[in-house]
Every structure is written in structure tokens, then in C-alpha cells.
Amino acid sequence: MDMLRYILSVAWKEVQLIVKDRGALAVLFLLPILLASLIAAPNVMFAEEQAESAILLDVALVNQDPGNFGTEVAKAIREIKQLNVETFDAVADAEGRVARGQTTAAIVIPADFSQAIDAYAPTAIEVIVDPAEPESSSIVSGIMNQVVAEVTIWGEVQYGIRSVLEQSSLLANASPQERRALEAQNLGVIMTRLNEMRRSPLIAVVSEDLAGAESDPNWVLKYLAYVFPAFTVMFIFFIVGISANSLLKERETGVLRRLAAAPIPHAAVIIGKMLAYMVLACLQVIVLLGLAKAAFGVPLGQSPGALVVLTLVTALVATALGMLLGTVARTSSQAENLGYLLGFVLAGVGGSIPIGPTTMFFRASGIMGILSRLTPQGNAVDAFNRVMAEGASFGQVLPQVGILLAMGIVFTGIAASRFRFQS
Amino acid sequence: MKALSVAWKDLHILLKDRGTAIRLLVLPLLFIVITSGALTAMTADQNQGDRRIPLPVVDLDGGEAARTLVDGLEAAGGVQVQQYDPSEATALLNENELDHVLTIPAAFTEDLAQNRTVTLRLVSHPNAGTARTESVRLVVEGVARDMALETQILASLQQMGQMLADAPPEYQAAFAVERTQAQARSQFERASSQPLVAVTQRVPTPVGGEEQEELASANLLAVPGYAVLFVFLTAQATASSIYEEKKVGSFRRLLAAPISKASLLAGKMLPNFLTALVQTAVIFAFGAFGLRLLGIASVTLGRDPLALALVVVLMALCSSALGLVIAAIARTENQIGGLSQLMLWVMAIVGGSIVPGFILEMFLGPLPRIVPHYWANRALDNVMIRGLTLSGVTTEMAALLGFTALFFVIGLWRFEFE
């Protein structure tokens, strides 16, 4: 009972010190909130815009073709809701805007566009893209490929019918009235084909997820169920440097020496410190994942028990690693710098810096995947993501929980064996 | 001269703090390595050198049309076709050993020959990533559209033949099956090698410069962004240094010395300025040479070294001046440590150092323009990625100079010796 009281006394002292360090609290709580929110907001916005086809990109349009095809393509481009189109007369003006990064892309319809299609001569629409916006460039080029698909069908069908008629000398012998009738029928066929192509393409491509659902409508939330836990875990591990720094500062200022003389078991000092920082880590999880749920609707999964256990073991590993660093580093300043560096390096390798889905290294194959799964961050983010995004149960994340627990015990063991009250 | 003495003393202190030096130089490189895809490239155990997205294909048809589709996918670029058995592909996809599986249905060839609609199924694992899945889907759709062209032409000719059913016999003979098939085939073959209407993509030719060939890669986008982020993070060092001086009372002693407030602050700015220059040089050198050693494309530094140098100098000055403002506003060590770090990270994110500026402007509007990071990022992008010269970054440089002057004046106005 006394042991518990001592542990709680040390923990309470530590909590009071932590609360006074507003700067550290800002880094541990506000920074991950801001980072995660700033990554989440554009994704949510894009998902909503995809659904509503809102304006996404500024493009400059130069139509040099006075013919029908140029006019039709220009009209089609202006009707695309994802594009905010500004028309220019000269290519140089439009290109200049792209070169200066003022417009995402310039679309140039050449002067002989209609003439070339009528004569069945290859032609091309040029898309001049901003090299600094590769994602937008792909979207504009993809849209233009869809736009020209219809013009291509028009040109090909027109040429095919005309060729057959010419090869049979039917056109040469036809009266002007017959020619007009054939042209009208030709146009009718083209329109039928285009409508058919829009209504049901001959070869349809269906994109599905594993369950067979077409393009998962919850992809943003599933992605955010990676972003929020990743930032949470990343910033939990910044406790490593802070707690090691605190331990060494107390040794440097002689506080530990005085505690050694007090009737408090030595283990209570370490356990009390760990307890305080574990509470801090648990609060980080509650605040960040609570915000993710409340502000962005990020799913928290079906297993609250699994989330609680995961939070506790992650907090244990982070604080144990902090104590271990406190016994390895020589000065408080060295401990802070090493902790900072360790936090970033392990977060980077562990896939806990979520810049995109490609940074989920813990799911990768090969050496990168192995390295990632060797870090506590990799295991923690993997397990949080499985519970939140995939609805995994406690049993399904038991391997990651086991690995984290083992790491926590090993780190605590080493830290305890190396710990000295004075240098 | 007095400012130089102050700066020289501060540089000595900074160089002794190896932890801070490592943090300032190692962290930016670490961020670049992680986000540029270098980590993946360094440890990739398969398809080395092949940057195409692997596309496992299950061919349940085995006919000529299926082979044409597979050949078309290979020729399209962007994806690398790998053939799998259905059961093997399903198992590997479930275990996330594969990201995507494209299934060509049975009777694909026969259905196409009969002008019946067919469906290709692209199944993706949730971890494949939306952008990657979308890229694969666009490639498959493009090839499918090209393949359907022959059928579209043939169907059109047959429809025209039917419309002329009541016409004289010579019209019906013209649209006989053999003739229309031959016509459709010849047009399709021509379109395969030379499409009637193509979409070509290029980047703008800078005035007086050579034509660029490629869009920016992830690493080219990462290097300027992180250079700006970490250069401005050094502002905290200036603020900490001023706070330390106040704490130990050395500024109080300087009150009695014949040194002006402006000289003192200039002296406090100089070490941070030099650190930022060294930091940028290390980041750019790593981008230009280091990334190549890691097996990924190196970045270009643009075609106007003078413009790049001036932008870097202004950026370093602005960061140092920002440090004065932090020192003037912050009242405690905690505020300088945590809160200023928070502020600097937020400014960097809003300014487009992590999420590209053109994306942020879509939902933040003109807000990013109120932070110097935005102008620094724009200036570096213009010089390094867009290949612009000094005349192309005058607005951005003027903005950085304006921020520097504003920060220095605020720092001077709010500065207290104690």
C-alpha cells in the first residue's frame, strides 16, 4: 500500500511539472491536432468536391480552330465542372501564365484541328502543364483524353462511311440531293454511336474493393483512420525526449540524490515518473482520436477494449524508452536532442509520418516492411489502423499488442538495471 | 563591427551544441528521404529500376482479344502486367501481397466479336492508395477505349448498311460484311500506331531557356518545401539565444556598453542567418547529389544560380528576423520552446511546405499569403521547378524583403534588455 502511495506521490509531482510546461503541452497536443487537421481537411474537401463536381482547377484555353470540332471541344471543356476555364487568344499568353504558376494548365486546340479530322489526318490537342503541380496535370490530361475520345469516334466513323462510299464510287456518282441524304445518315450514325458510347461503353471497367463494392465511398475516412493514429503515435513518442530530459535534469540538480535519501523505494521513483508520462500519452490518444471522431467522423472501430489496450501498451513503450534514454544519455540536453531525433527517425521508418498512403511502410513487403515492423511506431499505427479502419477485434491485433508489450518490458528492464540516482 | 563580435560569440556557442547542429542538418534530410520515396527505393527487393505500377492480370478468357488487351496495357506504359492464376491472385490480394488484380472475364473475345458489352474488373486492396488505384484504372480504361474503337467503327458501318437497306443494290453491296470488316480493321490498325486525335502534354518553355521534359517528381517537390520549413525553424534558435542572454543578465550588462539596440539585434541575427545558409546548402547538395546515391532521381537547382542564391539569402534573413519577433513576444522559456515551435510548424504548413501551396489555396483561399513561408516556397518552386530566372521571382523576393523589414522593426520596437 505504501509503495502505491509513493508511486502516486512521485507521479503527482511529475504531473504538476508537466502541466506547467505549456510549451511541451502545445507540441504534444496542439501540433499533432493541427498537422492531422491540415492533412485531413483537403482530403475531405476533395472527396466532397468529387461528389459535387465542384471547380477544382484553373485552366487557360486557346482555341485556334475556327471549325466545328474546335468549337465543340472548347464548348465541352467549358462545361466540365472540375475546370475553371479562362479563354486566351494567343498561346504565348496562356503558356506564360502556366510558366509563372498562375494557371494549372493551358489547353491548345490547333488551327487546323477540324480540317485535319475532316481530312482524316492525325492531329493533337496540346496540354501545357505546370511542372510544379503534377497531380493537377494528370487530372487535366485525363479529362482531355475523355473529351477527345468522342471527337475521335466522330472522325473515325465519318471517315469509315465516307471511305466505303468512295471505294464503291457511290459518292462520285451521287446527285447533290443523294449526297446530302448520305451526309445526314452519316451524321445520324455518328450521333447513335456517341450516345451508345456514353450510355454503355463496349468495354466497361469496374473498380472495386475486396468486398466487391465499387470505389469505396468511405476511402477518405479510412485514410484518416491512418492519418490520426499515425500523428498520435508519432507525438506520443516525443515523450521519450521529454521524460528522459526530466529524469536527467533531476539528477543534474540533485533532486534524485535527495530522493535516494528519502524513505521511498527506488522503484517507486521510476514507476511514478513512468505513470505520469503514461497518463499524458493516454490523454494524447483521447484528445486526438476524440477530435478525429468529432470533427471528421473518423471511425474508431468496433472494439473499444482493443483501443484501450493498444493505448496503454503504446504509452508503456514510449515512457519505457524515455527512461532507457535517460539512463543512456549523459546530459539532459543530449537526452532531449536524442529523443527528438529518435522520435522522428523511428516515426519515419515506422510509417508514422503520414504524408500519403505510400508511407504505410508497416504494410509493405520487403526490407522496408520488416524494418517498419521492428519499430514500436510501426506496430502501434498498424494495430490502431486495423482496429479503426478495418474493424479488427482485440484478437486480431494481439500480435502487435504482444510485440509492444514485450518492447515495453525489455526497455523497462534495461532502464531499471542501468538506473543510478547520481552520475 | 560590434554586431560581428556578438555574432562571433553566438556562433561559438552554437557550434559547441552538437545536438542542435545535428537536429538542424539531419532532420531535413530525413524528411526528404521519407517523403521522396527514397526509403522505398532503397529497400525495394523487386522490379529494381522499373517504376511502373505492377498490374496482376487474371485472364479467364485466353482468347485473341484478351491478348490484345494485355499487349495494349504493356504498351501503354505506367503499368507492368503480371499474369496470375485466379486462386493465387485472390489469396495474394487478400494478404495484401498484391495491391490490384485485373480480371478479364471468360468469353471476353467472343462477346466483343458479337458486339456484346463486357466488363473488366479491377479489384484493389484498401492499402493500395486511391491515387494509385485511379492511375491504374485510367490506364485500363484508355486501353479498353482504344480496343473498342474497331468495334465502334464496324457497328457504325453495319448501322449505315441497315439504314440503306431500302437503297439500290449497289449501296447494299458497298456495306457488305467483308468490306466493312476490312475497313474497320484498317482504321483500327492505323489508330493503334497513329491516333486520329491525340493529347500531348508538355511543360512550358521558360523564356530564353531550353525545353523541359518532365513534371516535378516527389523528391523535387520535397526539397524546396523542407528547405523552407527547416530554415524558418531556425528562428527559434535566435529567440532562444536572446532569451538566454536576458536570463543570465548579459543584456543588462550590455546596457552600459556603447552598443546600439539595432547593432545588438543584427549581431543576434547573424549566426542564425549563417546557419540557415549552411542548412540550405546541405539540403540542396543532398537533393542534387545525395538522392542519386540512394538510387532515385536527383533534383535540379534551376538555371539561374544568382536567383537561387538571392532567394536563399532573403529566406535566411527573414527567418532570422522572425526569431527577433518571437523573442520580443515570448515571455518564458516554455513559450520560446514549445509555442514558437508550434507557430513555426503551423506557418510552414499553411505556407505550403508540406502540403503543396496550390492545394492549400483551394480551401484556404488567399490565407497562405500572410506567412513568409508561402513566398519562399513560391520563389524556390519558380526557380528550381519552373526554371524561371531572377525576373520571375521579383514579387516573391519583394514579399520576403517586406516580411524581413517588418519583423526587424517589430523586433526592435518590442525589444527589452531585461
Contacts between the chains, C-beta under 8 A, distances in Angstrom:
chain1	res1	chain2	res2	distance
A	20	B	334	7.8
A	21	B	334	5.5
A	21	B	338	7.3
A	22	B	334	5.1
A	22	B	335	7.3
A	22	B	338	6.6
A	22	B	339	7.1
A	23	B	332	7.9
A	23	B	333	7.5
A	23	B	334	3.5
A	23	B	335	6.1
A	23	B	336	7.3
A	23	B	337	4.1
A	23	B	338	2.2
A	23	B	339	5.4
A	23	B	340	8.0
A	23	B	341	7.4
A	24	B	334	7.2
A	24	B	337	7.2
A	24	B	338	5.2
A	25	B	338	7.0
A	26	B	338	4.4
A	26	B	339	5.2
A	26	B	341	7.7
A	26	B	342	4.6
A	27	B	338	4.7
A	27	B	341	5.9
A	27	B	342	6.3
A	30	B	342	5.5
A	31	B	341	7.4
A	31	B	342	5.3
A	31	B	345	5.8
A	34	B	342	7.5
A	34	B	345	7.3
A	34	B	346	5.5
A	34	B	349	7.0
A	35	B	345	7.3
A	35	B	349	6.7
A	35	B	354	8.0
A	38	B	349	5.0
A	38	B	350	7.6
A	38	B	354	7.8
A	38	B	355	6.5
A	39	B	354	8.0
A	39	B	355	6.7
A	41	B	363	6.2
A	42	B	355	6.3
A	42	B	359	5.4
A	42	B	360	7.2
A	42	B	362	7.3
A	42	B	363	6.0
A	45	B	362	7.0
A	45	B	363	4.9
A	56	B	362	7.1
A	95	B	204	4.9
A	95	B	205	7.5
A	96	B	204	7.6
A	98	B	204	4.9
A	99	B	204	3.8
A	99	B	205	7.8
A	99	B	206	6.2
A	99	B	207	7.6
A	99	B	386	6.2
A	99	B	388	7.1
A	99	B	392	7.9
A	100	B	382	7.4
A	100	B	386	7.4
A	100	B	388	7.2
A	100	B	392	6.5
A	101	B	358	7.8
A	101	B	378	7.0
A	101	B	381	6.7
A	101	B	382	6.4
A	101	B	386	6.0
A	104	B	358	7.2
A	106	B	204	7.9
A	117	B	196	6.6
A	117	B	197	6.7
A	120	B	196	6.9
A	122	B	194	5.0
A	122	B	195	6.6
A	122	B	196	6.0
A	122	B	197	7.7
A	122	B	198	6.9
A	123	B	196	7.3
A	123	B	197	5.9
A	123	B	198	7.6
A	124	B	197	7.0
A	124	B	198	4.2
A	124	B	199	6.8
A	124	B	200	4.8
A	125	B	197	6.9
A	125	B	198	7.6
A	125	B	199	5.4
A	125	B	200	7.5
A	126	B	200	5.3
A	126	B	201	7.8
A	126	B	202	6.9
A	127	B	199	6.1
A	127	B	200	7.0
A	127	B	201	4.8
A	127	B	202	7.7
A	128	B	201	7.9
A	128	B	202	5.9
A	128	B	203	7.0
A	128	B	204	5.5
A	129	B	201	5.9
A	129	B	202	7.4
A	129	B	203	6.0
A	129	B	215	6.6
A	130	B	203	7.5
A	130	B	204	7.7
A	130	B	386	7.3
A	131	B	203	4.5
A	131	B	204	7.9
A	131	B	212	6.3
A	131	B	214	7.3
A	131	B	215	5.1
A	131	B	216	5.0
A	131	B	385	5.3
A	131	B	386	6.1
A	131	B	387	7.9
A	132	B	216	5.6
A	132	B	221	7.2
A	132	B	356	7.6
A	132	B	358	7.6
A	132	B	381	4.7
A	132	B	385	4.4
A	132	B	386	6.0
A	133	B	356	7.1
A	133	B	358	5.3
A	134	B	215	4.2
A	134	B	216	5.7
A	134	B	217	7.7
A	134	B	221	7.7
A	135	B	131	7.6
A	135	B	356	8.0
A	135	B	359	7.9
A	136	B	358	6.8
A	137	B	201	6.9
A	137	B	215	5.8
A	138	B	135	7.5
A	141	B	199	6.1
A	141	B	201	5.2
A	142	B	138	5.5
A	144	B	199	4.6
A	145	B	138	7.9
A	145	B	142	6.4
A	145	B	199	5.4
A	148	B	197	4.5
A	148	B	198	7.5
A	148	B	199	5.8
A	149	B	145	5.7
A	151	B	197	5.2
A	152	B	149	7.4
A	152	B	191	7.7
A	152	B	195	6.7
A	152	B	196	5.3
A	152	B	197	4.8
A	153	B	149	7.5
A	153	B	152	5.8
A	155	B	196	4.8
A	155	B	197	6.6
A	156	B	149	6.5
A	156	B	152	7.3
A	156	B	153	5.4
A	156	B	187	5.7
A	156	B	191	6.8
A	156	B	196	6.0
A	157	B	152	7.1
A	157	B	153	6.3
A	157	B	156	4.3
A	159	B	187	6.9
A	159	B	196	7.9
A	160	B	153	4.9
A	160	B	156	6.2
A	160	B	157	5.6
A	160	B	183	5.5
A	160	B	184	6.7
A	160	B	187	5.8
A	161	B	156	6.7
A	161	B	157	6.5
A	161	B	160	5.2
A	163	B	183	5.9
A	164	B	157	6.2
A	164	B	160	7.7
A	164	B	174	5.5
A	164	B	175	6.3
A	164	B	179	6.4
A	164	B	180	6.7
A	164	B	183	5.6
A	165	B	174	6.4
A	167	B	174	7.4
A	167	B	179	7.5
A	167	B	183	8.0
A	168	B	170	6.7
A	168	B	171	7.9
A	168	B	173	7.1
A	168	B	174	3.7
A	170	B	170	6.5
A	170	B	171	6.3
A	170	B	174	5.7
A	185	B	160	6.4
A	185	B	163	5.2
A	185	B	164	7.3
A	186	B	160	7.1
A	188	B	163	7.2
A	189	B	156	5.0
A	189	B	159	5.1
A	189	B	160	5.2
A	189	B	163	7.2
A	190	B	156	7.3
A	192	B	156	7.9
A	192	B	159	6.4
A	193	B	152	5.7
A	193	B	155	6.9
A	193	B	156	5.2
A	193	B	159	7.8
A	196	B	155	7.8
A	197	B	148	8.0
A	197	B	152	6.8
A	200	B	117	5.5
A	201	B	117	7.5
A	201	B	144	7.4
A	201	B	145	7.3
A	201	B	148	6.5
A	202	B	112	7.1
A	202	B	115	7.3
A	202	B	117	5.9
A	202	B	118	7.2
A	202	B	148	4.1
A	202	B	151	5.4
A	202	B	152	7.0
A	203	B	112	7.4
A	203	B	117	7.8
A	203	B	118	5.6
A	203	B	119	7.8
A	203	B	120	6.4
A	203	B	144	3.8
A	203	B	145	7.5
A	203	B	147	6.1
A	203	B	148	5.1
A	204	B	117	6.5
A	204	B	118	7.3
A	204	B	119	4.7
A	204	B	120	7.1
A	204	B	144	7.8
A	205	B	119	7.7
A	205	B	120	4.9
A	205	B	122	6.2
A	205	B	137	6.2
A	205	B	140	5.1
A	205	B	141	4.9
A	205	B	144	5.8
A	206	B	119	5.6
A	206	B	120	7.2
A	206	B	121	5.3
A	206	B	122	6.9
A	207	B	122	4.8
A	207	B	124	6.8
A	207	B	133	6.5
A	207	B	137	4.9
A	208	B	121	6.2
A	208	B	122	7.0
A	208	B	123	5.0
A	208	B	124	7.3
A	209	B	123	7.2
A	209	B	124	6.3
A	209	B	125	7.8
A	209	B	126	6.1
A	210	B	93	6.8
A	210	B	94	6.8
A	210	B	123	6.6
A	210	B	124	7.9
A	210	B	125	6.3
A	210	B	126	7.1
A	212	B	123	7.7
A	216	B	126	7.1
A	219	B	126	7.9
A	219	B	130	5.4
A	222	B	126	6.1
A	223	B	130	7.4
A	333	B	17	7.4
A	333	B	19	6.1
A	334	B	19	5.9
A	336	B	19	7.4
A	337	B	19	3.0
A	337	B	20	6.8
A	337	B	22	6.9
A	337	B	23	5.8
A	338	B	19	7.3
A	340	B	23	6.1
A	341	B	22	6.8
A	341	B	23	6.5
A	341	B	26	6.7
A	341	B	27	7.2
A	344	B	27	5.9
A	344	B	30	6.0
A	344	B	31	7.8
A	345	B	30	6.3
A	348	B	30	5.9
A	348	B	31	7.6
A	348	B	33	7.6
A	348	B	34	4.3
A	348	B	39	7.4
A	349	B	39	7.3
A	353	B	31	7.8
A	353	B	34	5.9
A	353	B	35	7.8
A	355	B	34	7.4
A	355	B	35	5.0
A	355	B	354	7.4
A	356	B	129	6.9
A	356	B	131	7.6
A	357	B	127	6.7
A	357	B	128	7.6
A	357	B	129	3.6
A	357	B	130	7.2
A	357	B	131	7.8
A	357	B	132	7.6
A	358	B	37	7.0
A	358	B	40	7.1
A	358	B	129	6.2
A	358	B	132	7.9
A	359	B	34	6.9
A	359	B	35	7.6
A	360	B	127	6.1
A	361	B	39	7.0
A	361	B	40	7.7
A	363	B	96	6.1
A	363	B	127	5.1
A	364	B	40	7.1
A	365	B	45	7.4
A	365	B	97	6.5
A	366	B	43	5.7
A	366	B	44	6.3
A	366	B	45	3.9
A	366	B	46	7.2
A	367	B	43	4.0
A	367	B	45	6.3
A	368	B	39	6.1
A	368	B	40	5.9
A	368	B	42	7.9
A	368	B	43	4.0
A	368	B	44	7.7
A	371	B	43	7.1
A	389	B	126	7.2
A	390	B	126	7.4
